[in-house]
Amino acid sequence: MSVYLIAQINIADRERYSVYESGFMDIFAQFDGRLLSVDESPDILEGEYAFTRTVLIEFPSKTAADAWYGSEAYQALAQHRFAASEGNIVMIKGLG
């Protein structure tokens, strides 16, 4: 069953965050995921939205998502994201 990761991020240090961005796809491409959306100006239909970036990612399974997120390469790269931003990341199950 597919899973989706939704990341809501507030970027405080764009320069440091760009280090994370520059290495992201090389690592991500190894784990069978699909980057579905990266948006810094979503249309707010209801409520308030205080995030500077929203990311939507699909993986074919929870196992694949966990393998990517928990990989040594991604966790090393993610240190730049942790230093440059704060956010929420959730994994939700697909319907099929």
VENHU-V810423 format. One record per pair of residues at least 6 apart in sequence whose ideal C-beta (glycine too) atoms are under 6 Angstrom apart, sorted by the first residue. I is the first residue (numbers start at 1). GAP is how many residues later the second one is. D is the distance in Angstrom with one decimal. If there is no record, write none. Layout:
[[I & GAP & D] [I & GAP & D]]
//
This chain:
[[1 & 93 & 5.6] [2 & 56 & 5.8] [2 & 58 & 5.9] [2 & 92 & 3.6] [3 & 56 & 5.3] [3 & 59 & 5.0] [3 & 62 & 5.2] [3 & 88 & 5.4] [3 & 90 & 5.8] [4 & 54 & 5.5] [4 & 88 & 5.2] [5 & 52 & 4.3] [5 & 86 & 5.3] [6 & 50 & 5.9] [6 & 84 & 5.4] [7 & 48 & 4.1] [7 & 80 & 5.9] [7 & 82 & 4.6] [8 & 43 & 4.3] [8 & 46 & 5.6] [8 & 79 & 5.5] [8 & 80 & 4.7] [9 & 42 & 6.0] [9 & 44 & 4.5] [9 & 76 & 5.1] [9 & 78 & 3.7] [10 & 41 & 5.7] [10 & 42 & 5.3] [10 & 75 & 5.9] [10 & 76 & 5.3] [11 & 6 & 4.9] [11 & 41 & 4.9] [11 & 74 & 4.6] [12 & 73 & 6.0] [13 & 71 & 4.1] [16 & 64 & 5.7] [16 & 67 & 5.6] [16 & 68 & 3.7] [17 & 67 & 4.0] [17 & 68 & 5.9] [19 & 61 & 4.5] [20 & 60 & 4.0] [20 & 61 & 4.4] [23 & 54 & 4.8] [27 & 46 & 4.8] [27 & 47 & 5.2] [31 & 33 & 6.0] [31 & 36 & 5.9] [31 & 37 & 3.7] [32 & 28 & 5.9] [32 & 32 & 5.1] [33 & 24 & 5.5] [33 & 26 & 4.7] [33 & 35 & 6.0] [34 & 24 & 4.5] [35 & 22 & 5.7] [36 & 20 & 4.4] [36 & 22 & 5.5] [37 & 19 & 4.2] [38 & 17 & 5.2] [39 & 15 & 5.1] [40 & 13 & 5.2] [42 & 12 & 5.7] [59 & 6 & 4.0] [68 & 6 & 5.9]]
//
